[in-house]
Amino acid sequence: MLFNSYVFVLLFLPLVLGGFFLIGRLNKHMLAHLWLVVASILFYGWFNFSYVWILLFSALSNYGCLMLMRTFRNSGRGLRGLFLAAGLLLNLGLLGYYKYSDFLIDNADRLLGTSFAPLHLLLPLGISFSRSSKSPISSTSTGARVKRIFPFWSISCL
């Protein structure tokens, strides 16, 4: 499903927005956020549902890094920086693997005279956006002043 498709504009978007505001009007804010999480999973899984697991793994890993940074917020920058680096490397690694692996294989073949088979990976829908939008969450949460980390469902809209 693309943002400019009739299915998205005439069916998916009105249902998601309507459900979100209806649930929010009932003062069920957690359910409204969960509604958006489920809707984003359906949106990203519309083309190929197997890629949803990659995005969910990445979201859980990011949240785990955030929780570890918060847990060790008083132990100095070194440990927090390690968890930050792990989260950023995971995000950039996933993005690089899916986006640039064939590029690197092709260039290695040309430089080294080898003939590795390209992987022909299909880029998961939204991986660039979802990974680049989650990295700043990690990078802005390294300071010792961070007192609150939002619940997973609140920041996990893919």
C-alpha positions in Angstrom: 0.0 0.0 0.0 1.4 3.3 -1.0 0.6 6.7 0.5 -0.9 7.9 -2.8 -3.0 4.7 -3.5 -6.8 4.8 -3.4 -6.8 2.0 -0.7 -4.7 4.2 1.6 -6.4 7.5 1.0 -10.0 6.3 0.8 -10.0 3.3 3.2 -7.0 2.9 5.4 -6.3 6.5 6.5 -10.0 7.3 7.3 -10.3 4.1 9.3 -7.1 4.6 11.2 -7.7 8.3 12.0 -11.4 7.7 12.8 -10.5 4.8 15.1 -7.7 6.8 16.8 -9.9 9.9 17.5 -12.9 7.8 18.6 -10.8 5.8 21.0 -9.1 8.9 22.2 -12.5 10.7 22.8 -13.3 7.8 25.1 -10.2 8.8 27.2 -8.6 5.5 26.3 -5.2 7.0 25.4 -3.2 3.8 25.7 -5.7 2.0 23.5 -5.5 4.8 21.0 -1.7 4.4 20.8 -2.1 0.7 20.5 -4.5 1.2 17.7 -1.8 3.2 15.9 0.8 0.5 16.5 -1.5 -2.2 15.1 -2.3 0.1 12.1 1.3 0.8 11.4 2.1 -2.9 11.5 -0.7 -3.6 9.0 0.5 -0.7 6.8 4.1 -2.0 6.7 3.0 -5.6 6.4 0.6 -4.9 3.5 3.3 -5.5 0.9 5.3 -8.3 2.5 4.4 -9.3 6.1 7.7 -11.1 6.7 9.4 -7.7 6.9 7.3 -6.7 9.9 9.4 -8.9 12.1 12.5 -7.0 11.1 10.9 -3.7 12.1 9.5 -5.1 15.3 12.9 -6.6 16.2 14.4 -3.2 15.6 11.8 -1.3 17.6 12.2 -3.7 20.6 16.0 -3.5 20.4 15.8 0.3 20.4 13.5 0.3 23.3 15.8 -2.1 25.1 18.8 0.2 24.5 16.8 3.1 25.9 15.8 1.2 29.0 19.5 0.2 29.5 20.6 3.8 29.1 18.1 4.9 31.6 19.0 2.1 34.1 22.7 3.1 33.9 22.1 6.8 33.7 24.1 7.5 36.9 27.1 5.3 35.9 28.8 7.7 33.6 28.8 8.3 30.0 30.8 5.3 29.0 28.2 2.7 29.6 25.4 4.8 28.3 27.5 5.6 25.2 28.0 1.8 24.7 24.2 1.2 24.6 23.7 4.2 22.4 26.3 2.9 20.0 24.7 -0.5 20.0 21.3 1.0 19.1 22.7 3.2 16.4 24.8 0.4 14.9 21.8 -1.9 14.9 19.7 0.8 13.0 22.4 1.6 10.6 23.3 -2.0 10.1 19.8 -3.0 9.2 19.5 -0.1 6.9 22.9 -0.7 5.3 22.2 -4.5 4.8 18.9 -4.0 3.0 19.8 -0.9 1.1 23.5 -1.3 0.2 24.5 -4.9 0.2 24.1 -5.4 -3.5 26.0 -2.2 -4.1 28.9 -3.4 -2.0 28.9 -6.8 -3.6 29.0 -5.3 -7.1 31.8 -3.0 -6.2 33.8 -5.7 -4.5 33.3 -7.9 -7.6 34.7 -5.1 -9.8 37.6 -4.3 -7.6 38.7 -7.8 -6.7 37.7 -9.5 -9.9 35.3 -11.9 -8.1 31.8 -13.0 -9.0 29.8 -13.0 -5.9 26.1 -13.4 -6.5 24.1 -10.3 -5.6 21.5 -10.9 -2.9 18.7 -9.0 -4.7 17.1 -8.0 -1.4 13.8 -6.2 -1.5 14.0 -3.1 0.6 11.4 -3.3 3.4 8.8 -0.6 3.1 9.6 2.3 5.4 12.9 0.9 6.8 14.7 4.1 5.9 12.1 6.3 7.6 11.4 4.1 10.6 15.1 3.6 11.4 16.1 7.2 10.9 13.2 8.3 13.0 14.0 5.9 15.9 17.8 6.8 16.0 17.2 10.3 17.3 15.1 8.9 20.2 18.2 6.9 21.3 20.7 9.7 20.7 18.7 12.3 22.6 18.2 10.0 25.6 21.8 9.7 26.6 21.9 12.6 29.1 21.6 12.0 32.8 18.7 14.4 32.9 16.4 11.9 31.2 13.9 11.0 33.9 11.1 9.4 32.0 11.1 7.0 29.1 7.7 6.5 27.5 6.1 3.1 27.4 7.0 0.9 24.4 3.6 1.2 22.9 3.8 5.0 23.0 7.0 5.2 20.8 6.7 2.0 18.8 4.6 3.2 15.9 6.6 1.9 13.1 
